[in-house]
Each structure stands twice: as structure tokens, then as C-alpha cells.
Amino acid sequence: MQRRSGQLDDSQVAANLRCAIELTELGLALRRSVLQQDEPQGDAMVKVMREIRRAKEQAWRQNRS
């Protein structure tokens, strides 16, 4: 029984790592996009941080389902 629980834990950890990596990639892509825009850096970075937060919240909701 412990082995099966460990396997489930391992798969959950792997899923969480995949989500973390994907969110990091998305965050970096958003940051790169913002840096290429002509908006003042302060406003653009606020937008990026909001988008990152929304993406993280969405990923956690999907992960709990």
C-alpha cells in the first residue's frame, strides 16, 4: 500500500513540477513581450505580474480538479 501511495505522490510531484516549469516559461515570455513594447516599464510590468498571477491561479484550480 505504501508503494502505491508513493507512486501517486511521485506523479503529483511531477505534475506540479510541469506546471511550475510551464508557468515560468509563460512568465518569461510575458516579460520579453513587455520589454519589447513602447509602454512605460512600470505600467507594463504591473500588467505582466497580473497575468502571471492569473495564470498561476488557473493552473492551481486545474490541478486540484
C-alpha positions as CSV (number, residue, x, y, z in Angstrom):
1,M,0.0,0.0,0.0
2,Q,2.9,2.4,0.8
3,R,4.4,1.8,-2.6
4,R,1.2,2.7,-4.4
5,S,0.8,5.9,-2.3
6,G,4.4,6.8,-3.1
7,Q,3.8,6.4,-6.8
8,L,0.8,8.6,-6.5
9,D,2.9,11.2,-4.6
10,D,5.6,10.9,-7.3
11,S,3.1,11.5,-10.1
12,Q,1.6,14.5,-8.2
13,V,5.1,16.0,-7.7
14,A,5.8,15.5,-11.4
15,A,2.6,17.2,-12.4
16,N,3.3,20.1,-10.0
17,L,6.8,20.5,-11.5
18,R,5.4,20.5,-15.0
19,C,3.0,23.3,-14.0
20,A,5.8,25.3,-12.4
21,I,8.0,25.0,-15.4
22,E,5.2,25.9,-17.8
23,L,4.3,29.0,-15.6
24,T,7.9,30.0,-15.6
25,E,8.1,29.8,-19.4
26,L,4.9,31.8,-19.7
27,G,6.2,34.4,-17.2
28,L,9.4,34.8,-19.2
29,A,7.5,35.1,-22.5
30,L,5.3,37.8,-21.0
31,R,8.3,39.6,-19.6
32,R,10.0,39.5,-23.0
33,S,6.8,40.8,-24.7
34,V,6.6,43.7,-22.3
35,L,10.1,44.7,-22.7
36,Q,9.5,44.9,-26.5
37,Q,6.5,47.2,-26.0
38,D,6.7,51.0,-26.0
39,E,4.8,51.4,-22.8
40,P,6.4,52.8,-19.7
41,Q,8.1,50.0,-17.8
42,G,6.2,50.5,-14.6
43,D,2.7,50.0,-16.2
44,A,3.8,47.2,-18.4
45,M,5.4,45.2,-15.5
46,V,2.2,45.6,-13.4
47,K,0.3,44.1,-16.3
48,V,2.8,41.2,-16.6
49,M,2.6,40.4,-12.8
50,R,-1.2,40.4,-13.0
51,E,-1.2,38.0,-15.9
52,I,1.3,35.7,-14.1
53,R,-0.9,35.7,-11.0
54,R,-4.0,34.8,-13.1
55,A,-2.1,32.0,-14.9
56,K,-0.9,30.6,-11.6
57,E,-4.4,30.7,-10.1
58,Q,-5.8,29.0,-13.1
59,A,-3.1,26.3,-13.0
60,W,-3.8,25.6,-9.4
61,R,-7.5,25.3,-9.9
62,Q,-7.0,22.9,-12.8
63,N,-4.5,20.9,-10.7
64,R,-7.0,20.5,-7.9
65,S,-9.7,19.1,-10.2
